[in-house]
Amino acid sequence: MSARRAARLTALALCALAGTACAHAATSGAGTATSAPPAVASKDRFVQLYEKLHPAVVLFTMKIPADDPKRKGQWDEAYGSGVVVESGAWGSRILTDAHVVADARDLVAIVGDGPRAHAKVVATTGEDEDLAIVDVPIRNRPVAALGASTSVEPGTPIGVLGYPIPDAFEDEKLGRTVSLYTGRVASVRKGSLELDVPIIPGESGGPVFDESNGVVIGIAESRFEEERAIGFATPIDEATRFLAAHPRVVEARRR
């Protein structure tokens, strides 16, 4: 074998050994090269909005007159949902459906699965708007941002937050907490947003929010007794006008 060929084979062998050593160092961490840490996945948008809005969602418990004529004069346990839209040192103001709190007594608001207190109905609209304002002496709570429903279009991704049949969950020892259902606006109708998400009993009065920015665009309600798979929401523009017409009364300071 010629000297030139022997030298070439030796050089190739050294390169191969060097490559093996480098690869071993990279995988074992013995060298200076280090592998990049795995990227931390960001939370799903709906997960983020659930965490943000959950503290402002309200569970109402109450007693209402029994529907059964044979039980006239008796009272049944009832429930519904709502959302905190104003709060401060004076307490909190909650928006819900009028039918949720109609003829209710012993009305109690549980805010964000936390504090609870007896609540007072401040104002209600007629059946067409189906809105109510409720005040509760629970101070300094997170509030939900109210958006505008005029720009909402069919196909807009939305979420609904509320308390579906909380007594059934309690009976099954599953506890009571806010549930999130997601879908889209199915149609924009006169005085109502149609949703492809069913509004389950107990969720009425809860917030319907826009997935893109988390603002509330409607207040959930159910209209069709014979078809609960179709949900609805009162447009938030009607709610903001209703709130503006019933400003909170600020008590005068005593001197």
Secondary structure in CASP SS format (residue, H / E / C, confidence):
PFRMAT SS
TARGET T0000
AUTHOR 0000-0000-0000
METHOD secondary structure of the structure
MODEL  1
M C 1.00
S C 1.00
A H 1.00
R H 1.00
R H 1.00
A H 1.00
A H 1.00
R H 1.00
L H 1.00
T H 1.00
A H 1.00
L H 1.00
A H 1.00
L H 1.00
C H 1.00
A H 1.00
L H 1.00
A H 1.00
G H 1.00
T H 1.00
A H 1.00
C H 1.00
A H 1.00
H H 1.00
A H 1.00
A H 1.00
T H 1.00
S H 1.00
G C 1.00
A C 1.00
G C 1.00
T C 1.00
A C 1.00
T C 1.00
S C 1.00
A C 1.00
P C 1.00
P C 1.00
A C 1.00
V C 1.00
A C 1.00
S C 1.00
K C 1.00
D C 1.00
R H 1.00
F H 1.00
V H 1.00
Q H 1.00
L H 1.00
Y H 1.00
E H 1.00
K H 1.00
L H 1.00
H H 1.00
P H 1.00
A H 1.00
V E 1.00
V E 1.00
L E 1.00
F E 1.00
T E 1.00
M E 1.00
K E 1.00
I E 1.00
P E 1.00
A C 1.00
D C 1.00
D C 1.00
P H 1.00
K H 1.00
R H 1.00
K C 1.00
G C 1.00
Q C 1.00
W E 1.00
D E 1.00
E E 1.00
A E 1.00
Y E 1.00
G E 1.00
S E 1.00
G E 1.00
V E 1.00
V E 1.00
V E 1.00
E E 1.00
S E 1.00
G E 1.00
A C 1.00
W C 1.00
G E 1.00
S E 1.00
R E 1.00
I E 1.00
L E 1.00
T E 1.00
D C 1.00
A H 1.00
H H 1.00
V H 1.00
V H 1.00
A C 1.00
D C 1.00
A C 1.00
R E 1.00
D E 1.00
L E 1.00
V E 1.00
A E 1.00
I E 1.00
V E 1.00
G C 1.00
D C 1.00
G C 1.00
P C 1.00
R E 1.00
A E 1.00
H E 1.00
A C 1.00
K E 1.00
V E 1.00
V E 1.00
A E 1.00
T E 1.00
T C 1.00
G C 1.00
E C 1.00
D C 1.00
E C 1.00
D C 1.00
L C 1.00
A E 1.00
I E 1.00
V E 1.00
D E 1.00
V E 1.00
P C 1.00
I C 1.00
R C 1.00
N C 1.00
R C 1.00
P C 1.00
V C 1.00
A C 1.00
A C 1.00
L E 1.00
G C 1.00
A C 1.00
S C 1.00
T C 1.00
S C 1.00
V C 1.00
E C 1.00
P C 1.00
G C 1.00
T C 1.00
P E 1.00
I E 1.00
G E 1.00
V E 1.00
L E 1.00
G E 1.00
Y C 1.00
P C 1.00
I C 1.00
P H 1.00
D H 1.00
A H 1.00
F H 1.00
E H 1.00
D H 1.00
E C 1.00
K C 1.00
L C 1.00
G C 1.00
R C 1.00
T C 1.00
V C 1.00
S E 1.00
L E 1.00
Y E 1.00
T E 1.00
G E 1.00
R E 1.00
V E 1.00
A E 1.00
S E 1.00
V E 1.00
R E 1.00
K C 1.00
G C 1.00
S E 1.00
L E 1.00
E E 1.00
L E 1.00
D C 1.00
V C 1.00
P C 1.00
I C 1.00
I C 1.00
P C 1.00
G C 1.00
E C 1.00
S C 1.00
G C 1.00
G C 1.00
P E 1.00
V E 1.00
F E 1.00
D E 1.00
E C 1.00
S C 1.00
N C 1.00
G C 1.00
V C 1.00
V E 1.00
I E 1.00
G E 1.00
I E 1.00
A E 1.00
E E 1.00
S C 1.00
R C 1.00
F C 1.00
E C 1.00
E C 1.00
E C 1.00
R C 1.00
A C 1.00
I C 1.00
G E 1.00
F E 1.00
A E 1.00
T E 1.00
P E 1.00
I H 1.00
D H 1.00
E H 1.00
A H 1.00
T H 1.00
R H 1.00
F H 1.00
L H 1.00
A H 1.00
A H 1.00
H C 1.00
P C 1.00
R C 1.00
V C 1.00
V C 1.00
E C 1.00
A C 1.00
R C 1.00
R C 1.00
R C 1.00
END
